[in-house]
């Protein structure tokens, strides 16, 4: 008997299974609202013009080679990424209390952060929002955290932030617990705390002696303004918190497959930097040895070149404005159709995703009857909408919502 014979088949990863089902679907009206990637109004992937220009520049540079990067990555990239999230005038940077290490995108930053927190700081308790990006639980569980909890976040009835529930749950967290916070454009709900609410969250975390870990996957991509999208992180730093921030450049640079990420560390004193940096180096060495150079070179070149940085700013403004346009169009069409319920939450949310409020039966109905692919939670990627399909999608949602929560379809959807 093969030594592999007793290995059980794992469950499908929903978003990738949906994407494959979409590809296999021959219906000409099919729409993919599942995968978290930007699309143009024609429904095509978009390489940012400034990224393409930079790629050509790097490829034409005879001085560029394929030697290994240092274990903690390209220094010009990590310093630029750290400055992007903390701000050029950050007191933590000026006092040498903050630094970054390059990671395999945001997922890699979370894994390295979890390893460091667990092995070096003896942390075993983590709290993440309900709902959250599904990988948060898996990353921390796989790392060895055994006390994993969620805090209330989404109010399904009101389709808004359950702020009182959030604070109540965080108030029950034991001292030292790691609290995962979405820096902006919460995934999957698209609902963020206000600045006043962030201040209350900071008050509670400080009082309870909890440890904030920010997941920053959409800086600049959410509002079109990187400074606005980094407000929460910078506020916590201004309050004197020690924290970690996990950055991804998949969305805001369109570098999905290049896996360019950064883990920013903020400390109280510069004296702890050598020891912390050395332990992060050893963690990275044991996981993937050292990071890939290509995406980091692109981000570094753009962020460190004023004219290219301005072109990038123009790109993220374009992407974020198109998303806002789709939000407004979808809400308006649903209202015009007389779709049951209030749909203002679609325009009140921010970023790539919207928690529509559709239930699992309604989602299955949309997939089966209309070939519209979305997660069973009702989360949709607003970038999958465009002027060519938005009326079709709105009519489909109207049909599902009009039929009510008991809508069903003759299908056995296991996605």
Secondary structure, 3 states (H helix, E strand, C coil): CCCCCCCCCCCCCHHHHHHHHHHHCCCCCCEECCCCCCCCCCCCCCCCHHHHHHHHHHHCCCCCCCCCCCCCCCHHHHHHHHHHHHCCCCHHHHCCCEEEEEEEHHHHHHHHHHHHHHHCCCCCEEEEEECCCCHHHHHHHHHCCCEEEEEECEECCCCEECHHHHHHHHCCCCCCCEEEEECCCCCCCCCCCCHHHHHHHHHHHHHHCCEEEEEECCCCCCCCCHHHHCHHHHHHHHCCCCEEEEEECHHHHCCHHHCEEEEEEECCCHHHHHHHHHHHHHHHHHHCCCCCCHHHHHHHHHHCCHHHHHHHHHHHHHHHHHHHHHHHHHHHHHHHCCCCCCCCHHHHCCCCEEECCCCHHHHHHHHHHHCEECCCCCEEEHHHCCCCCHHHHHHHHHHHHHHCCCCCCCCCCCC
